[in-house]
Amino acid sequence: MSADGAQDSAADGSSIYDDFDSFLKVAIKEYYDQGWKQRRGNFIALLIASGQTSFALAKDSVVDGTGTKKVAIGAAAVLALRVGLRYALGGPLGLVLTVAASASMVSYFFRNQKDIIRRVGVYKSLIKESHDRHSEIVSGWRDSRYEETERNLMVDGLMKRFLEQVDED
């Protein structure tokens, strides 16, 4: 976040105050910057949850069957992890996250997939709630119910709560 309180997405110039996609990208980057290696499972689950569309499609295509289902869920989660990485790599995080780190994440995922899959559901809900709240704040500002500084403070607070809730799990 810059000193004047404005924060823009490096990729497209969209502000976290106007665009939830930018908000989520900045949240992922901030979580990464806070030391993702100590909370690797949370970070991986957050990346997968951010790629929720692809994950949901892959999950829907899973055929019932005990062994096949486990393999398919693992493959779907890795696909979602890759989509989440691609999503997050669109900005400055791409310069920081190396191929070795992504390989390390996939390896960690396979060792801890039950716990990570559980967190993905929690983070999907958190992302949806944050998206809804972000939309309320932005529409309130557009309808002149809030000043720009009030909107910015509310979005900053939302970001702080989002990051705290990711760590609560």
C-alpha positions, 0 to 999 in steps of 0.5 A: 500500500502506498503512503497516500492510501492509494493502491493500484494493481500493477497489471491493469491500473485498477484500484483495489478500491474499485475492482474486487479482482485487483483487491484479491490479487493484492490480498494474495500478494500481501499474504505471500509477502507476510511469509507464506512459507510459514503458512504454506497450506493456507497460501496454497488453499488461498490460491486454489480458492482464488481459482475457484471457477476452474476448480468447480468445473473440474470438481463437477466433472469428477465421476463417482468411484472411490479410487478414481474420485480421489485421484480426480480430486487431487488432479482438479486441485492441482489444476486449480492451484495452477490457475490460482498461480497464473492468476496471482502471477499476473502482477509483481508476485510473478517476479518473486515466485519461481518455478522451484517455489511452485513445484514445492507448493505442488509437492506440499499439496500432495502431502497435505491435500486433506487439510488444504482441501478443507481450507479451500472451502473455507476460503471460497466462502471468505472470498465470496463474503469479501466480494459481497462486502466490497461490492456494497462499499463500492456501490455506496460510494458510487451512489454518493453515500460515502466519500472517497476517503471513507470508501478507502478506509472501509476497503482497507479495513476489509483487506485487513480483516480478509488477511486476518481471517485467512490466518485464523483457520 
